[in-house]
Structures are given as C-alpha cells and as structure tokens.
C-alpha cells in the first residue's frame, strides 16, 4: 500500500475490513490524482492467507464517471464492516474540482 501511495502518487480511498471474524475479504482502494491527467482506480482484495488475491483496475474516459464511481465504491463499502482508513466524502469531491 505504501508503494501505491508514495511512488505512484495515488490517493487512498479506503482500507476496509468486512468482518472481525474472518481473515479474508479485506480490501483497499486507491485512485489516481485527476490533476495528473490519468484516470484510473485500483481495488485489491485479500484471501484467507491475508495475501492479495485479486486486483482490479478500472480505467475511465470521463472525470464525471470516475468521480461518481469512486463515490459509489466508498458508499457501498460503508454498509458493512469497518474501516482502518476512510477518506472523507468532501475530500474526495475536492479532488475532482
């Protein structure tokens, strides 16, 4: 996570733990800084060994679509579990202005 945040200049959206009772399914999400002209989002999930088992990259062709999708991703994960880190909604919106 440090490499994504520091070396690639990505913004962490959240680090989510769906349940305290299981080790798998933890997820994190980063998105590119829209001011750099690249528009993508990276989601990663862990398996039962707590190793990353799935990485999904979404590439956008519209700033509006990216903003809506990033906000939706955050809202969907808010419904269950808890966050180790969660970016504020207002900070997310400010990234896209």
C-alpha positions in Angstrom: 0.0 0.0 0.0 2.9 2.4 0.7 4.3 1.8 -2.8 1.0 2.7 -4.4 0.5 5.8 -2.2 4.1 7.1 -2.3 5.7 6.0 -5.5 2.7 6.1 -7.8 1.2 9.3 -6.4 -2.2 7.5 -5.8 -4.8 8.6 -3.3 -6.0 6.0 -0.8 -9.8 5.9 -0.7 -10.2 3.3 2.0 -8.8 0.2 3.7 -11.9 -1.9 4.6 -12.3 -4.9 6.9 -15.7 -6.6 6.2 -15.7 -8.7 9.4 -13.6 -9.2 12.5 -14.4 -13.0 12.4 -12.6 -13.8 9.1 -9.2 -13.0 7.7 -10.2 -12.9 4.0 -12.0 -10.3 2.1 -10.2 -7.2 3.3 -10.0 -4.6 0.6 -8.3 -1.4 -0.2 -8.9 1.1 -3.0 -6.7 3.8 -4.5 -7.4 6.2 -7.3 -5.2 8.4 -9.5 -5.0 12.1 -8.8 -7.2 13.6 -11.5 -5.0 16.7 -11.8 -2.2 14.5 -13.3 -4.4 13.7 -16.3 -4.7 9.9 -15.8 -8.0 8.5 -14.6 -8.0 5.0 -13.0 -8.9 3.2 -9.8 -7.3 0.2 -8.2 -9.1 -2.2 -5.9 -7.3 -5.0 -4.2 -8.8 -7.9 -2.0 -7.1 -10.4 0.2 -7.7 -14.2 0.6 -7.7 -16.4 3.7 -3.9 -16.2 4.0 -4.2 -12.4 4.1 -2.3 -12.1 0.8 -3.6 -10.1 -2.1 -5.6 -12.4 -4.3 -7.4 -10.1 -6.6 -6.5 -6.7 -8.2 -9.0 -4.8 -10.3 -8.1 -1.8 -12.3 -10.8 0.5 -13.7 -9.8 3.0 -16.4 -12.1 6.0 -17.0 -12.5 8.2 -20.1 -14.6 10.8 -18.2 -13.8 12.7 -15.0 -17.5 12.7 -14.1 -17.8 9.0 -14.4 -14.7 8.5 -12.3 -15.9 10.8 -9.6 -19.3 9.0 -9.5 -17.7 5.6 -9.4 -15.2 6.4 -6.6 -18.0 7.9 -4.5 -20.2 4.9 -5.1 -17.4 2.5 -4.2 -16.9 4.3 -0.9 -20.7 4.3 -0.1 -21.1 0.6 -0.9 -18.3 -0.4 1.5 -19.8 1.8 4.2 -22.7 -0.5 4.6 -20.8 -3.3 6.4 -17.7 -3.9 8.3 -15.3 -1.2 9.5 -12.5 0.9 8.0 -8.9 1.1 9.0 -8.8 4.2 6.8 -11.6 6.1 5.0 -11.2 9.3 3.0 -13.9 11.9 3.8 -16.6 12.4 1.1 -15.8 16.1 1.0 -12.1 15.4 0.4 -12.9 13.0 -2.5 -15.1 15.6 -4.1 -12.4 18.3 -3.8 -10.0 16.0 -5.7 -12.3 16.3 -8.7 -12.9 20.0 -8.8 
